[in-house]
Structures are given as structure tokens and as C-alpha cells.
Amino acid sequence: MTAPPPTDAKDIRDAPPPGVRVPKRRGVEFSLLVGAVLISVLGYAEVGLARNGAVPPDAARYGAGLGTLALLAHLAVRLRAPYADPLLLPIAVLLNGFGLVLIYRLDLESAADIAAPTQLVWSTVGVGLFIVVVLVIQDHRVLQRYAYLSVTAALALMILPIFFPAVNGAKIWIRIGGLSFQPGEFAKILLAVFFAAYLAANRNALAYTGRKIWRLQFPTGRVLGPIVAIWGLSVCVLVLERDLGTSLLFFGLFVIMLYVATGRTGWIAVGLLLAAAGAFLVGSLEPHVHSRVQDWLDPFASIRAGDGPGQLAQSLFAFAAGGMLGTGLGLGHSVLIGFAAKSDFILATAGEELGLVGLTALFLLYALLVARGYRAGLALRDPFGRLLSVGLASILALQVFVIAGGVMGLIPLTGMAMPFLAQGGSSVVTNWVIVALLVRVSDSARAPRPDMADTGVIAPIAEDAA
């Protein structure tokens, strides 16, 4: 008898259990979307009842609009990404819908600055781009080809605001006529693509070459130099724009992705030390940032001086007033925070009117969204997809930490937008693109392998791009 051909150990390790199928779970996604839309509509109705004693007359129209956007996004996923994670889209819809409710609630007390209709338009644009990304990008690995184009576009987007006037002390806006947007919001996705592509191509050299200093393996300058230069240039530009929050986000993104690529925990320690040193220098030398550090160190100084509470103090008062269960939607006083109540401090409204319980639920939604992004990356075996998924999920995690920490007094306020919740067209559009890319990556992680398609057995893709 002829001996059977030898079996590669890698083939045995990658082979799925016989007869196991990965369900598409689009029905689960649709059910969760219905729940997300209903929760948002009920919140909208509750605000009207609390403020005016009646359900808003356009509540049905709001629900129909949000439901239509959710249905179109669901159909795009069902058509082009049938194996995608069923939780990503419903969580995004729920957060976006609830953000519109909070902005509408604050609009009722600031008739001169109505923001909810504009935010709804930007949300529609964001969902439209979500659909375009899901339909057009059929394989996330094609983005790896455009690494250097991505970093060039990212640097250009970050440099442009320098030539425009500062807004609230920071040069992060471009205003042309009645249109304004933040280019840095789009730059963070492009930088994540570049970091993922470069680190995927050089991960072995980064992890195993170079010299050891204090038990930390430092790669050669030829390998690490280009990515450090790009990161350094990005941070310098943002410091010139006096945008500490985005600088911290890019720095954190760089350190996390470097750690994931190399597996060296020492990079986390080095990153924390460098971040602390950079924050100290910028906080000491830049007046705009220094004033925010002073407010963080003593948020009640203006009260003692007889000038009344500042924004951070009002935010802390709002969280304290919310207690465990909150005052109820529409019954808080977070509008006293001032001009940034709908953007930087919108989390204070959620904390006051939903209480600790509601705020915890919001944080759990963000945590679940980030965790599913990490899970999609771990399920992939191509290094670029793994790094891209971790990088995009980390962008969301870092934003939530920096913003929540700022409005709660944990760290100095940075002036970023809470993902999906806060007023800001650039932010909500960018976050929808991030979710679209995570949907694409999760679909690749769970989709059937081409070599298993004729057996009836479904297995995750196990292709190594290296």
C-alpha cells in the first residue's frame, strides 16, 4: 500500500472541527437594530414629555429616518459582508441615535443654537460613507497598497488647519463660508492604515533585531526610524495647532500598535514615560494647554475667586447631581456648562440625567464595540488586518478615555468629541467609517476559506500576508 502523504502541522492546527459552520447571524443584527432604533425613539419621546408634557410631533418622523438609515446599512452588510460581527452596527446605531436625543434635549434650552438637525444630516452622511466602504472595499488587504499615500494625505490634512484662524484656542478647524470641519478626524484613520501596513511588513525586524538596553529590544534606526519620524512630525504639527487631545491619541495609537506588532511590553512603559514628559512640556510652555492643566488641578478656583464655576466645575456638579439613577431625560441642568455642552461636555448631560447606572451602560456599549474590534483582529492571521483592526478599535477606546477622563476631572480636558454622542460632523462621519472598516475586517475573519468552500465546512480565513 502507498503511504499517505505527510500532513503539515500548520494544516492540522488551522483545520476546523468537522461539520462546524459559522452562522451569518444577520437576523440577530436586524433584531438588535430594531431594539436600538426603538430605544432612541423612546428617549426622544421621553425628552418631549419631560420638557413639554407631550410627545414631540416629529417623533415618528425621527424614528422613520433613523430606522431607514439602519435598514440601508444592514442591507449593505447583508449583501457584501454576510459574516460580519452582528454587534458592531447595532451598537453604532444606538450610540448615534442616543447622541441625537441628547443634542435635541440641549437644543430645547438653547433656541439660538439649534444643532440636532445639522447633526442628523452629518449622521446621514456618515451612514452613507459606511455603506460605500462596505460595498466598495471587498478585501481589507487592498488598503495595504496605499500605505504611503495614506500617510501623505494624513500629514496634509493635519497641516492645513495651521493656516486658518484658531477656534476656542486651537487651530484644528477649517472654515470655508458656512462649512467647517476638522481634518484631523480623517487623518487618524489614514495614520492607522499606514502604521498597520508598515508594522506588518517590518514586524520581525522590529521584534528581533537591534540591541538590548535595560532588557528592552530596540530595533535598528533603519527599521524604526521612518515610523518614528512620521509619528514625531504628526505630534509636532498637532502641538503647533495646540490640540493636545489628538496628539495624545496619535501617540497612544502608535504605542499600542507597536506593542501589538512586536509583543514587547517594554514599549508600553517607554510610551507612558514619553507621553508624560511630552504632556509636561506642552502643559508648561503652551498657554492654552497650561490653562486647561490649571483648571484640572483646581477646578473650583474660579468659585473661590468670586467668578463663578467654570466649565469643568459645572461638569462635576452635573455628575454629582445625577446620583445613581439620574434626574431623568430632559430634567437636568447641564446646559449651565455653556457653549461646549453639546460637544466636549455632552457626557455630563448623560451622567446627570441617566445617573451612574446609565453612564455605566454607555461605557459598556463602548467597551463592547472596542472588544469586538479586538476580537476581529485576533481572529485574523494576516498581520495587516490584525494590526488595522486593533488600531481602529484603539482609536475609539482612546477617544472615550481621553474625553471621559477630561470631563470627569481624571486628566486635563482636551477638547475632543465623544464618539457618536457629541455634536460634530467630522467626528460622527469618521466614526462611521471606522465601524465600516471593522465590519469588513470581521467579515474576513469569519468568512469561509476558499479551499473549504466545496466541502460544506466553514472555517475562518487563515492566510498570512507575509
C-alpha positions, 0 to 999 in steps of 0.5 A: 500500500502507498503511504499517505502523504505527510500532513503539515502541522500548520494544516492540522492546527488551522483545520476546523472541527468537522461539520462546524459552520459559522452562522451569518447571524444577520437576523440577530443584527436586524433584531438588535437594530430594531431594539436600538432604533426603538430605544432612541425613539423612546428617549426622544419621546421621553425628552418631549414629555419631560420638557413639554408634557407631550410627545414631540410631533416629529417623533415618528418622523425621527424614528422613520429616518433613523430606522431607514438609515439602519435598514440601508446599512444592514442591507449593505452588510447583508449583501457584501459582508454576510459574516460580519460581527452582528454587534458592531452596527447595532451598537453604532446605531444606538450610540448615534441615535442616543447622541441625537436625543441628547443634542435635541434635549440641549437644543430645547434650552438653547433656541439660538443654537439649534444643532440636532438637525445639522447633526442628523444630516452629518449622521446621514452622511456618515451612514452613507460613507459606511455603506460605500466602504462596505460595498466598495472595499471587498478585501481589507488587504487592498488598503495595504497598497496605499500605505504611503499615500495614506500617510501623505494625505494624513500629514496634509490634512493635519497641516492645513488647519495651521493656516486658518484662524484658531477656534476656542484656542486651537487651530484644528478647524477649517472654515470655508463660508458656512462649512467647517470641519476638522481634518484631523478626524480623517487623518487618524484613520489614514495614520492607522492604515499606514502604521498597520501596513508598515508594522506588518511588513517590518514586524520581525525586524522590529521584534528581533533585531537591534540591541538590548538596553535595560532588557528592552529590544530596540530595533535598528534606526533603519527599521524604526526610524521612518515610523518614528519620524512620521509619528514625531512630525504628526505630534509636532504639527498637532502641538503647533495647532495646540490640540493636545487631545489628538496628539495624545491619541496619535501617540497612544495609537502608535504605542499600542500598535507597536506593542501589538506588532512586536509583543514587547511590553517594554514599549508600553512603559517607554510610551507612558514615560514619553507621553508624560514628559511630552504632556509636561512640556506642552502643559508648561510652555503652551498657554492654552494647554497650561490653562486647561492643566490649571483648571484640572488641578483646581477646578473650583478656583474660579468659585473661590475667586468670586467668578463663578464655576467654570466649565469643568466645575459645572461638569462635576456638579452635573455628575454629582447631581445625577446620583445613581439613577439620574434626574431623568431625560430632559430634567437636568441642568447641564446646559449651565456648562455653556457653549461646549455642552453639546460637544466636549461636555455632552457626557455630563448631560448623560451622567446627570440625567441617566445617573451612574447606572446609565453612564455605566451602560454607555461605557459598556456599549463602548467597551463592547464595540472596542472588544469586538474590534479586538476580537476581529483582529485576533481572529485574523492571521494576516498581520495587516488586518490584525494590526488595522483592526486593533488600531481602529478599535484603539482609536475609539477606546482612546477617544472615550478615555481621553474625553471621559477622563477630561470631563470627569476631572481624571486628566486635563480636558482636551477638547475632543468629541465623544464618539457618536454622542457629541455634536460634530460632523467630522467626528460622527462621519469618521466614526462611521467609517471606522465601524465600516472598516471593522465590519469588513475586517470581521467579515474576513475573519469569519468568512469561509476559506476558499479551499473549504468552500466545496466541502460544506465546512466553514472555517475562518480565513487563515492566510498570512500576508507575509 
